[in-house]
Amino acid sequence: MYGRGGRNNRGRGGRGGRGGRGGGYGGGRGGRGGRGRDRRPAPASGDGTEEKAVPTFIKIDKLRVHHSSFVVVKVSDVNEDGVFQPWRQSRGQRPVTCTEALVGDETGCILLSTRQADLTETLKANDGKYVCLLNVTMYSGGGKARLEASQFSTITPAGECSVLPKDTELNFDINKGNDRSTRKPPKPQWAKIAELEPEAKCLNVLVKVQNVEITERERMDGSSSRVAEAYVGDAEAGVKLVARNEHVDLIKEGALLALFNAHITMFSNTFIRLIVDRWSSVKAIADVDANLLPEVVPNAETKIPDASHPKQNRSMIEWVQQ
């Protein structure tokens, strides 16, 4: 069996640094490791055969937050009186002035900012032209995003950039339809009524309301709360909905609603109920951004399955806890 190295034995050096404290057989504390192999690159041969590392250029739509990138863009709208608001504000921290420019390619555009005087002059001299942004970083915060050119970045005219691939085409226009400076909310995952199951949470559902019943209940402290119970659904199935307080006003017969962050609770430990509470959000489908909606949504002509049908009314299905 292998033990730890003896006190007086020196271990062999590891690659690229100082070796471990092991080495040698027998018990006792391991000795100090020897010096490892040097990792410095070999000297150039001088015959001109060494290849330079070529960076990978990406498109605007492929930019990632907090990643250093190399991009070929067209410059537009250079503004020396821009204002940069730090994403993480602290007490006494104020916005700082910077130079801003709209840059982009055929896939999108984004706002570029810099506080470096030499980079500012390069942007001014190449307004309306193509440049290479080397080692720029994308930052985001407060629902916005931007590229930042720091002291470690370089902005070079595309015709003078030695690392730009020769087959790069410089005949594109800025696509302002895909503005990366504004962060878009992610598209929600919509659940279908026919797929609702016990203990489901964080549900986003599109429904049409039918058969509403509103009741007012008194609390022990003398205040009152309103509760709306309604049969809602889509063209495939229905379920019993329970809404409270501020959501009650929107639960009207025939209303087309989008329920966000709803959840399922069990009635008598057997039947499911769809619940919207104070952590949920209820909006009319007409008020929801059309880009966030699925292809098929309930409308005024949608016919909800009969509530008395045991297979299409999810609240009539008897669930057994195992």
Buried (B, 14 or more C-beta within 10 A) or exposed (E): EEEBBBEEBBBEBBEEEEBBBBBBEEEEEBBEBEEBEEEEEEEEEEEEEEEEEEBEBBBBBEBEEEEBBBBBBBBBEBBEEBEBEEEEEEEEEEEEEBBBBBBBBBBBBBBBBBBBEEBBEBBEEBEEBBBBBBEBBBBBBEEBBBBBBBEEBBBBBBEEBEBBEEEEEEEBEBBEEBBBBEBEEEEBEBBBBBEBEBEBEEBBBBBBBBEBEBEEEEEEEEEEEBBBBBBBBBBEBBBBBBBBEEBBEBBEEEBBBBBBBBBBBEEEEEBBBBBBBEEBEBEEBEEBEEEBBEEEBBEEEBEBBEBEEEEBBBBBBEBEEE
